[in-house]
Amino acid sequence: MADRYLNQGVEKYEAGNYQGAIDDYNKAIEINPQHAGAYSNRGLAKDDLGDYQGAIVDFNKAIEINPQYAFAYNNRGIANDNLEDYSGAISDFNKAIEINPQYADAYSNRGVTKSRSGDYQGAIVDFNKAIEINPQYASAYLNRGVARELVNDLEGACNDWRKAAGLGLKEPAEWMKQKC
């Protein structure tokens, strides 16, 4: 029964109805208070609504229930990044990667956080790893291009933006017109 509400919540979440998704995740949690996925998904919806502290509470509960839940660590890292707690975010991404060394999103998200905190070379290393795991990872190319631009590697940035555009992203087209 809890999974029925979880699935309804996922459908609402994917349709952009975050509050409706939260309502369904609440019902799933009422039925099964140990449903790590329901807490994690509710955390995602809260994060998308800008309730980063509430999201962290839910990710903490999901991790308490399942300490090997790489997805929850990754998403708690995103919430911490949104709160500008860069060291907390990097710690969460590190844990997600420790649990799943092939977790491209965790590498890419850690790269974004490193870039935001001024560690552009470290960010590039993380984007490289995300791209190595998933060569079709458009946003990793996009973000690596930004980090490369910030370390004055405009040629590398333009190459990354071309690749990101070739993989379907729209943002890099204007940048290429201006800088490449």
N, C-alpha and C positions, 0 to 999 in steps of 0.2 A: 504494500500500500504506500509506503514512504517513497518508493521509486516512482510511482505514478505521479506524485506531486513534484518530485525532482525533475522528471521528464517534462511535465507541464511548465515548470520554472525555466528549464533550458529553452523551451520553445518561446516563452515570453521574453527571456533575456535576448535571444537571437533576433527577436522582432523589435528590440529596443525598449520594451516595456519592463524597465528595471524594477520598479516598485511592485508590479504584478508578479515578477519573478521572485522577489523577496517574500511576498505573501505565500507563494507556493513552497518556497524553501522553508519558511517558518512552519508550515503544516507538516512537511517531511520530517523536520526536527522534532516536532511534537510527537509524531508517531515513533520515530527512532532517534532518541537523543544522542546516539553514538554514530550517527551517519556523517562521517568526515566529509564526504562529497557535498552534502547539503550545506554544511558550514562553509566550505571552500567556495562553492558557487554563490552563496549569499554574500560572501566577502567580495567576490568579483562585482556583483551588482552594486553593493555599497560603494566600492571603489569608483565605479563608473558614475555614481551619483555625487561623488566628491566627499563621501563620508569615509575618509582614510582611516581615522581612528577606529570606527566601527568595523571596517574591513579587517584591520589588524586583529581585533578581538576575535573575529570569526576565523581568520587564518590560524591564530594561536590555538583555538579550540580544535580545528581540523588536525593540526600538528600534534596536539596532545593526544588525540584519538589514534592517529597514525603517524608516528615519528619519522617514517620513511616516505612521506608524502611530498615528493619533490615539487609537484605543481603548487602546493600550498606555500612552500618556502619561496618559490619563484614569485608568486603573486603577492606575498607579504613584502618581498623585496621591492616590488613595484609601488606598493602603498607607502613603504618607507621612503622611497625615492621621491614620491609626490609630496611627502612631508619634509623633504630636504634632509633626511637622516641618511646621508650617503654611506656612512660606515655600517649602519644597520642594514641598509639595502645590500651592500656588497657582501656582508656576512650571510644574508639569506641566499643570495645568488650562489655564493661559494658552497653552501650546504646543499642546494638543489643540484649543483654540478657534482658534488661528492656522491650524492645518492644516484645520480644518473649522468655519467660523464659524456653522454651523447645528447644532452639536452641543449639544443641549439638556441632556443629562446632564452635560457638562463645566461648563456654566454653573451648573447646580443643585449639583453637587458643590463647585464653587468657592464658591458661596454658603454651603454648610454649613461649609466650612473657615473662611470669613471670619466667620461667626457664632461658631464655636468660639473664634476668636482675638479676639472682641470687636468686630469691624467689622460691626455690625448694619446700618448704612445701605448699606455696600458689598454685604452679603449680599442685602438687599432688591433692589438693582439687578440682581444676578445672577439671583435668582429671577424677577424681572420678565422678563428676557430669555429664560429657560428657558420661561416660560409664553407669551411672545409666539411662540416657535418652536413650542411644543406646548401649545395651550390645554387639553388634557386631562391634563396632567401633575400628577396628584394630589399626589404627594409635594412638588412645588415649591410648591403652594398651602399644604400643611401646614407646610413649613419657613419659608415667607415669613410665615405667621401667627405662628410662634414668634418670628421676628425682629421682627415688628411689635409683638408683646406686649412684647418686651424694650426697645423704644423708646417704650413707653407709648401705642401706637396700638391700644387694645383693640378699637375698632370695626372697624378694618382686619383685625386678627387674627381676630375672630369671622367676618367675611365670608370670609376665606380658609379657615378651618376648615369653614365650611358648604359651601364649594365642594369641598374635599377629601373631606368626608363624602359629598357628592352624587356624587363620582366613585368611591366605593366604599371609602374608607379608614375603618377603625373607630376609630382612636385619637382623632380630634377630637371624637367624640360626648360623651365624658366631660368634656373640657375645656370644651365649649360649655355643658354643664349647670352647671359650676362658675363660669364666667367671663362668659358671654354673657347 
